[in-house]
Amino acid sequence: MSEDEPAFEGRRREAQERAILRAARAGALVLFCDFDGTFSRRDVGGSLAREYLPELRAVLQERYQRGELSAWEYALELFGDFDFDAERLNAFLGNIELDPGAHRLVEWCRMRRVAFQILSDGFDFNLDRLQAIHSVKFSYSANHLSFEGGRWKIRPGGRNAECGCGTGMCKRGVIAKYRVDHPEAYCIHVGDGRVSDFCGAEAADLVFAKGSLASALRAQGIPFEAFENLHDVRSVLERTLQRGSGRRPLGSRASGDFQR
Ligand SMILES: [Zn+2]
C-alpha cells in the first residue's frame, strides 16, 4: 500500500466494501481460514515436532532455510514414518485449544450465508478429531494422514507445481479452483503463516493476517487487515454488512474498519 496516497487508499477501501456487500447480497461470500495458529491457538505439527522430534526438526529447518527442501519435502522428512500411533496422537490433540472466536465465526458464517472452509497444510486425521473434541463442524482441504503399524503415512492434499509455496496443500490452487466453480465468488482468506498462507493471500480478494504472514505481506506492499483473534475478523465483516443494510452510510470513515 502507498501510505503517501491516503485518497487512493480510501477509494480502495470503499471499492472493497462495495464488492463485499454486492457479494453478500448474491450469497457469493466465501471465507477460507487457515487452521494451525489461526483457527487453533497452537500449530499442531509444529508443537508435535518441537516436543517429540526436536533434533530432526532443527536439522530439517536448516535444510529448508538453505532451499534444499520444499515445504512438503520438509513435512515428509519430518513426519513420514513418524512412530506416534493414533492413541498417542488423540491424547496430544486433546490439549489443542481453538482460537477464542473460532466457534462464533463458524456460526456467524452460517447465519450470514457465507461459505466457510478450512484450508490447512496440516492433516485430515487431526482436523476430524479436533472437530469432534470441540463440537464444531467445517469443510476443509488438507493433507492426508493414516497409520501403518502405529507409524504415520502421509500424502499431500493438493500440490501445485505452478505455485512457489512448495506445500502439500496449495491454498492458491484451492481458491483458484473455487473461482472456476463459483465465478461470482468474493474470496476472503484468514491466516498467520508466511510459508503456507502467502499464496492463498495473493489469490484472495481480502486478507486478514497476523504473524509471519502479516510481515511478509507488509514487506511486499500487499494490503491486508490485521487481526489478533477470530472475534476481530467476525466483527469487521459484521460491521461491514450492517453498514450495507442501511444502518450507516456506505463509505463512512467513522467506523475504523479496514484500517491496517
Ligand atoms: Zn501455493
Boltz pocket constraint, residues with backbone or C-beta under 6 A from the ligand:
constraints:
  - pocket:
      binder: B
      contacts: [[A, 160], [A, 163], [A, 164], [A, 165], [A, 166], [A, 167], [A, 169], [A, 170], [A, 171], [A, 172], [A, 173], [A, 199], [A, 200]]
      max_distance: 6.0
